[in-house]
Amino acid sequence: MNDCSGLDKAYHWLSLYLVEGLGNVGAHNLLIKFGDPLSIFSAPYEDLIKVDGLGPRVAGNIVNKKFALDPEKELKKVQQFGARIISFEDPEYPPYLREIHDPPVILYAKGRPIPQALPFVAVVGSRHPTPYGTKAATNLGFGLARAGVGIISGLARGIDGAAHWGCIKADGFTIGVLGTGVDMIYPASNAKLFHRVLGQGTIVSEFPMGTSPEPRHFPVRNRIISGIAKAVVVVEATRKSGSLITAAQALDQGRDVFAVPGSIYSGQSKGTHFLIKQGAKLVERAEDVLVEIGLDNVKEISGGPESEKEIPNGLDDLEQKIYRVLGDYPKHIDEIVRQLQLDPAQTSSALLGMELKGLVKQLPGKMFVR
């Protein structure tokens, strides 16, 4: 396969994407000028050099078909993995993503086709969330999915994973955007989630097959998360969190930004509180997002997989008292003892029994949550 003229559309688009030194903005300028990849590769050097942002080196690379990777071998890897190429002109290409400054020329994808009529909301946040943050992200993913909204996130551990799982539990459609190739499971601990997303949504990336995780990839990835979405919700984040980069990109792209408030004593809430101070809309539940983006009449929704429950049956008086004072933020056993004026040994024994029943969870440092 030495000449693009005999190849299918996936190969043409992949070839354009892989031209050495050509970025997304330059590629789109070429498409505006020449219409499609095949015409670009057929254009003379004198015409190519006139395109805005295209220097002599890149124009020469197009004429000489100099690629960063062999397009034929790359396409074969895509096919062997059971993935596909979504080109910028493909009907499956997310419509909101087309509107950003530098939309990917192609997306690598594996999983179900992306529904064009489905609105998406991004839910992002800390990789090291509190139990409160995990619960909030799960409930948001669940509630938004129940309302007929797709969930998009970065398939990372923490808030991302919780939002994906919430959507999956509601039988919704979810998109995981990777900072690696679509054939790379990162982190490895997310293997189960990776495969569930493939079955109930799709995984996308603009990075070639086999691309390993590198820090510089994730800000690039984040613009796709916000680009596909109508709105971005940040659940928990420190002031230096990558989620704030996603929020900034969302604002640049004209998207609504929301933030879930947290404890003033939690470092994981510093970033979300900063966003709220800067004008992000405060979110307590899925309906808050739906109303703001005009989708509050999609479906009736209520509750969630992690919604508040009544006191479980089968608890004795002491266990009921302890259960009532526990919540989503960790509480030290000494604080429980002081608050309820209980005997420490009895409290410890009751908490152990409740933990064995799956009603409470012990965290490091003798901290407990429901």
N, C-alpha and C positions, 0 to 999 in steps of 0.2 A: 504494500500500500504506500506508494510513493507520491501519489497525486490525490489531492482532496476531491477532485472532480468526480471520482467514482464512489465516494463514500456516503454513508447515510448522514442524516442531520446530526445525530448525536456525536459522530466523529468530527463533523465540521465545527460544531460549537465547542467541543472539547479542545480541538486544535487551536481555535481562537483564544480560549482561556489559557492555554499552555504556551502561547508565544512568549519567549523570554523577554522580560522587561516590560511587558504590556500590563497595565493595571486596568481596573474596572472602568474608570472614567475615560481613559483613552480608547478602550474597546467600544464603549457606547458612542463616543464621537465617530468612530469608524462605522458603526452600524447606522448612525444617522446619515452619514455620507454615502455609504455603499449599499445599505439595505440588509445584507445577510453575510454570514461568514464566507461562503463560497465566492461571492463577488469581491470580498476584501482580499482573499488570497489570489484572485485573478487580476487585481488592480496593479498598474505599473507603479514603480517606485516614485515617479514624478508626481503622481496623484496622491499617493500615501503621505508623502512628506508635507503636503499642504494641510493635512488634518490637524486641528488644534491639539496641542499637547503631545504630538508624536514627533520625536526626534529622529535624526538620520539612523541611529543605531537600531531602534525598534522597527522603523520602516524597512530597514535591511533585513531584520530578522523575519519579518512577514514574507518578504519576497523570497528569501532563502529557506523559508520554513524551518527556522531555528527555534526549537522548543525547549522549555525547561525540563520536560519529561516527554517520552515517546507517546504520542496520543494513541497509537494503535495498542501498545502494551497497557496503557492506562485504561482504555475502554474494555480490554479483555479482563482486567482485574475487576472492573465494575460489574461486568456480566457474570463472572465466576462467583462473585459475592452475592449475586441476586439483587443488586442495587440498580439504580437508573440515573440518567442525567436529565435534570429539568432545566431546559434552556430558558433564556429571558423571554423568548417568544412563545414558549409552551403554555397552553391553556391552564396547566396545573400550577404555573408560577404564581406565588402569592401576590394578589393585586396591590396590597399596601406596600409591599417590599419594592415594587417597581417605582414608587414615588420618592425614595430616598436619594441622596446625592450620589452615592456610589453603589448601586445595587449589584450584587454578584452577577456576572455574565451567565454562570451556570450554578446549579446546586446539585450536589450528589445527594441522593435520597434512597432510603430503603424503608419499606413498610407500605401502608395503605395510601392510596391517592389522597392528596390534600383537597378537601371540599372547598370549592371556590366561594360558595355562598355563606360559609361558616365564619362568623367574626371570632377573632382571637384576642385574648387578654394575656399578657405576660405576667407571671408571678415569679419574682426573684428575691434573693436574700442571702444571708450568711450560710457558709458551709459548716458553721459550728453554732447552730441555733440553740436557744433555750427550749424546754418543753412547751412553753407558751407559744414561741414562734413556730415550732413544728405543728402544733395544733391549729394555729391561725392559718398557716399556709395550706394545710390539708383541708380545712373547712372552706377556704376560699376556692381551692381547686374543685372541691366537690360541689359547692353551691353554684359557681359559675357554669360548670359543666351541666348541672341539672337544669339550668336556665337556657341551655342551648348554645353556650359559648365554648369555644375551644381554648385549651390552655397551652401556652408555649413557655418553655423555660430551657435551662442549660444542661439538664440531666446530670447536674452535680450532686454531691451529697448535701444533706441539710435541707434548706428551704426549697431549693429546686426540686429535689426528689419528693418532698412532702406534697408539693403542688401537683406534680405528675401523678402521685399515688391517689390523691383526692379526686382528680379527674377520672382516673381509671376506675375507682370505686363507684363513681356515678355513671359509668359506661359512656363517658365522653370521649372526644377526640383530642389527642395531645400530640404536640410536636416537641421533640428534643433537638436542640441545636448544639452541635459539638464544636469544640475547639481542636478536634483531631479529625482524622479520616473517619468515614462512617463505619469502617470495619474495625475500629479501635474502641474497646470498652474501657472508659476512664471516668471515674476510678473503677478498679476491678471489683470493688465491693458493690457496685451498682449493676452487676451482670443480670440479676433477676429483673430489675426495673427496665434495663435496656431491652430485654426480650419482651416484656409486657408492653412497652411503648410500641415496639414493632408490630405487635398483634392488635393494638387498639389505636394506633396512630402512625406516625412516621418519624424517622430520624433523618436530619439533614445536616449538611456541612458544605462549606465552599473549599475545604482543603482536600488535596489529592488523597487517594487511597494510601493507607499505611502511615499517614502523617501522625507523628507522636505528639503528645501534649507539650507545649512550650508556653511560658508566661505571655509572650507577645501575641499569641493566637487568640487569647480570650477577649481582650477588648475588641478585636476584629469580629469575633463571634457575636459579641453582645449587640452590635448594631443590627444584626440580622434578627435577633430576638425582639428588639424594640421595633424594628422595621416591619415585621409581619403583623404585629399587634396593633389594635386600636388604642390600647392603653397599657401602662406598665404599673404594677403594684409591687412596692418594695415592702417586705414583711419585717425583716430584721437585718441590720447592717451597722457595722462600725463606721466611723468617719472616713476611714481609708478603704472601705469595701469597694470591690469591683462593681457591686450593684449600684453604687452612686454614679459610676461611669455609664452604666446602662440607662439610668434615669436622665443623665445629662444628654446622652444621645437621643433618648426619646423626646426630650424637649426640643432639641435641634430638628428633629423630624416632624415636629408638630403634634406629638402624641400627648394624651393626658397622662399625668403622673400622680399616683396615689401612694400613700404610706400608712402602714399600720402602726399606731402608737404603742409604746411599751412602758416599762417601768423607768422612772427617772434615775434609778440606781443601777440600771443594767447598761453595760457598755455596748451591748448588741442593739440598743435602741438609740444610740447617739446619732447614727446616720439617718434613721427614719425621722427622728425629731428635727434634725437639721433640715430635711426635705420639707417637713410640714411648716417650719418657720419660713422657708423660702417660697411657700405657696402651694406645695403639693396638697392634694385633697386627703383628708383624714378618712381612713377606712376602718370600719368595725366588722362588716360582714359583706357578703357578695352583693346584696341589694344596693349598697352604697355605690359600688362601681357601676352596676347596671343602670341605675338612675342617671348617673352623670354622663354615660356614653349613649343614652337613649335606647337601651335594650331592656328596660325594666318590665316590659310587657311580653317578653319572649315566652316565659313559662312561670307558673307558680312554683316557688321554691321554699323550702323550710328545712331547718336543721342541718345535719351533716354527720359524717362518720365520727367526728370528735365533738359533737355538740353536748351541751350540758345535760347531765342525766340526773334523775332523782336518786335519793339514797338507795343503794342496791338492797335487795331483800337478803335476809339471813344474817345481818350484822347485829351484834349485841349493842348495848347502850354505849359502851366505851368506844367501840369501833365506829359507831355512828357519829359520836362527838368529834373523833379524829378526822373522819371523812369530810365532815362539814367545814373544818378549818383549813383543809388542804385545797389547793387550787392548781393553777398552771405554772406559778412561779415556785421554785424550790423553797422549802421551809425546813429549817434545822430542827432536829428533834428537841433541843433545849427550848426553842421558841414554842413548839407545840406544848411541851410540858408547862411552860410559864403561862401561856394563853389559856389553857384549860385547867391549870392548877392540878395536874395529875402526878401520880407517882412515876418516876423515871423508869423503873423496872417494868411496871405494868404497861407503860406507853410503848417501850421497846418491844415487849412481847406482843402487844396488839398490832403494832406496825408490821412485825414479822409475819403474823398470821394474815394480815391484809395483803402483804406482798405475795404470799403464797397463793392467795385467792386471785391474784392479778388485778387488784383494786388500786394499789399504790405502787410506786416505783422508787427504789432507793438510788440516789445519785451519790457520787463521791463526797466524802465529808459529812456523812450522816444527814444528808439533805433528802427530803421526800416530796414527791408530787403525786397527784392523782394519776 
